[in-house]
Amino acid sequence: MKSFFKWVVPGIAVLCTTLSAFSQDIVAPAAQPKVFTQEGVTSTADESVAAFAPDEKTVYIADGQTIVVSKKIKGKWTKPVTAPFSGQWKDWDPTMSPNGKRLIFVSTRPLEGMPQDKAQKSAHLWYVDRLSGDSWSPPKHFDAPVNEDGFNDFGPSVSASGTICFCSRNREGNKGMRGYCVKWLGDHYDKPQILALNGDSEIYDPFISPDERYIIFVSNNELYISYRNGHDWTQGRKLPANVNNGKGNFDPYVSPDGKTLYYSQDKAPGILMVPVNIPKT
């Protein structure tokens, strides 16, 4: 009996510590979100997503349905210019791999073998690989099982191991907008698995951390965080009222250093940013 308690008590302590970490607000209630701005930009109204390089000196932004790039020079962000792989077709929702070698985005550009003067009907996930410096490969389409004919995919994010999270509506018999997670198996992607992070509520724009420790997502127009719990995820915890203020949030993204949450909001002037403190446990 004594040895039993020696095992159980430490286990309870670890469990309590973990639950306590999960119950913490990652955004301080007094923190005030600010608009992410760049030099020479008179209006950021069409900006909605930020994807930073690992050194946080380059950022790719969705400006309407074009992806643009800005550089941080002497502490200020330069006026964005169109990314070399964007500008001809509708492109949005950029996300950067944690090592900075791949950028994934959403596009309606034509598939190989299709007429190259006409956009496809579906919005799919595409990617470019970094060649050197600011030079990227030609855009490449994710084949099945990531993209499936007849379904739109949005809001991608990618972990250090190559796992991709995204959202899609009415896919594979799952009614409404649902979050999905698809693992990289070394030479191909596994079948996407649905992310049930907030009961039966719809899931939008799931951002997965580089170490796959947490996911920040949108449900009912509000931001939530869910933590990994073994092979599953905890029930989503709503972020505080200074972030979820009733205006409708979308496109969450955490900076490479883990210290800033970027997100967008209905009728807000562009991309908002607020400090975060996400538990290590």
HUUR-V688571 format. One record per residue. RES is the residue in one letter. NEAR is the number of other C-alpha atoms within 12 Angstrom. Layout:
BEGIN
res={RES;RES}
near={NEAR;NEAR}
END
This chain:
BEGIN
res={M;K;S;F;F;K;W;V;V;P;G;I;A;V;L;C;T;T;L;S;A;F;S;Q;D;I;V;A;P;A;A;Q;P;K;V;F;T;Q;E;G;V;T;S;T;A;D;E;S;V;A;A;F;A;P;D;E;K;T;V;Y;I;A;D;G;Q;T;I;V;V;S;K;K;I;K;G;K;W;T;K;P;V;T;A;P;F;S;G;Q;W;K;D;W;D;P;T;M;S;P;N;G;K;R;L;I;F;V;S;T;R;P;L;E;G;M;P;Q;D;K;A;Q;K;S;A;H;L;W;Y;V;D;R;L;S;G;D;S;W;S;P;P;K;H;F;D;A;P;V;N;E;D;G;F;N;D;F;G;P;S;V;S;A;S;G;T;I;C;F;C;S;R;N;R;E;G;N;K;G;M;R;G;Y;C;V;K;W;L;G;D;H;Y;D;K;P;Q;I;L;A;L;N;G;D;S;E;I;Y;D;P;F;I;S;P;D;E;R;Y;I;I;F;V;S;N;N;E;L;Y;I;S;Y;R;N;G;H;D;W;T;Q;G;R;K;L;P;A;N;V;N;N;G;K;G;N;F;D;P;Y;V;S;P;D;G;K;T;L;Y;Y;S;Q;D;K;A;P;G;I;L;M;V;P;V;N;I;P;K;T}
near={7;8;9;10;12;12;13;14;14;14;14;14;15;15;16;15;17;20;21;15;21;31;25;25;28;36;33;21;20;15;20;20;30;22;24;31;30;30;20;14;20;14;20;27;23;25;40;42;50;47;46;37;32;25;17;28;23;32;39;44;47;42;32;24;28;33;38;36;33;33;27;22;15;9;13;19;24;22;24;31;26;24;33;22;34;35;21;20;26;29;39;43;46;49;52;43;36;33;22;32;26;35;46;45;49;41;41;31;35;26;27;17;10;12;11;14;14;17;20;23;18;24;35;41;44;40;35;32;25;23;14;12;12;24;17;22;22;19;31;25;26;28;19;19;26;34;35;23;20;17;28;29;43;41;49;50;51;42;35;24;21;32;34;51;43;47;44;40;28;21;26;22;12;22;16;21;32;39;43;43;39;31;27;21;14;10;8;17;22;21;21;29;26;35;40;28;35;31;19;19;24;29;44;41;48;50;51;45;39;30;21;31;27;36;46;48;48;41;38;24;28;36;44;41;42;41;36;26;20;10;11;20;26;27;27;34;31;30;35;26;23;26;38;28;20;19;18;23;37;40;47;45;48;44;36;31;20;27;19;28;43;38;47;41;33;23;18;26;23;34;36;35;33;32;28;30;24;30;23;19;20}
END
